[in-house]
Amino acid sequence: MKKSEFPDPFEKARVETGIGEMDDQNDPVTMLLRHKDVRKSAHNWKTFQSGATPGRIVIPSEVNIRTTRQIPFEVDPPEHKDYRTMVEPWFKRPLEAEYQEKLSNQINGLLDSVLDKDNLDAIEEFALVLQSRALTLLLNTPFEESETWISWGTHVFRSEGEALDGDKAAILYDYIDARIDQAIENPGEGLYTMLLNSEVNGKKLTKEEVKGVMILTFAGGRDTVINALTNTIAYFAEHPKSLDRLRAEPEIIGNATEEFVRYFSPLTQMGRVVTEDTQVCEHAVKEDTRISLCWASANRDANVFENANEVVLDRKVNPHVGFGFSHHNCLGATHARQIMKIFIVALTEKVGSIDIIDSKENIEELGEFKRKVGFDKLKVKFNKLV
């Protein structure tokens, strides 16, 4: 099997029953696997709740490492709309030409700096650096801050062994607390100050609410963006004709970006807490249990996607749920899309081919399923375009 291939471990269960089962820290989860069920349940916030105990809807659950509610991620309608309306204009800034120019300069500069390396650590030396530097634009904070974030490694809630780590999470919480206090004393032009000056229903945001937005901003787009970048690198390494095609047909780079998000599904799933006894796929689920909206499975549903297990660079109809669905659609999706598009453009302009030198897959254990989400190690060489 090619290193860039992403097998679909959910296919058999998706076709036969539509559900899977897994245990998460003694809190069982019923996994919804079909595209229609995932979208329908994501939209049904009254039965499948996001505003549960902070950290519980995340899989693996974060209830043991945080008490701060992530906003607007862990808030249900109608309050969710108020918070979302407040922050959405800020997170749409990546659509602005000036933002894109700065992001392009960052990405091209980083790519130029590694083009001569014979053995590049695509995770630590490239994807993590790119993601951290790009985040300075999203937060509108000094570029130098990225060095601190890079030092945290690829996960902000996990230790090297992938386990949830309360001590490591505390580093992020303490950092955010300090930056909030700094913004109170010295207001600036960044996201912290914008949040501190914002109101919801006529009330200024509390420090805890500001912290909730910031935790989501840091954690939500870190390993997902890193996975998307490294998986794309591996794909182009093993499919050089695809890179050639995008060089010749730049007009389909937008389609290719969406297709990579569908195929790789950088975030496997997201949970909800059931508010009343109900059924999914003729399977009873009880009140106060959890379901999983399995984005990765839904994105391979052959009833929705033709040639679902193949990358189709110019896929025209692509209702993927790689950024979630309905009112909780990923707040950082615009930023992530711009990173991917600009990165792919930079590759087509500067890189002729890519060699994979060494790799180790990152495999998630999900009850009966084992799913590849990316790489624990990916050493590559970018060969300059001549």
Secondary structure, 3 states (H helix, E strand, C coil): CCCCCCCCCCHHHHHHCCEEEEEECCEEEEEECCHHHHHHHHHCCCCEECCCCCCCCCCCCCCCCCCCCCCCCCCCCCHHHHHHHHHHHHHCHHHCHHHHHHHHHHHHHHHHHHCCCCCEEHHHHHHHHHHHHHHHHHHCCCCCHHHHHHHCCCCCCECCCCCECHHHHHHHHHHHHHHHHHHHHCCCCCHHHHHHCCEECCEECCHHHHHHHHHHHHHHCCHHHHHHHHHHHHHHHHCHHHHHHHHHCHHHHHHHHHHHHHHHCCCCCEEEEECCCEEECCEEECCCCEEEECHHHHCCCCCCCCCCCCCCCCCCCCCCCCCCCHHHCCCCHHHHHHHHHHHHHHHHHHEEEEEEEEEEEEEEEECCEEEEEEEEEEEEEEEECC
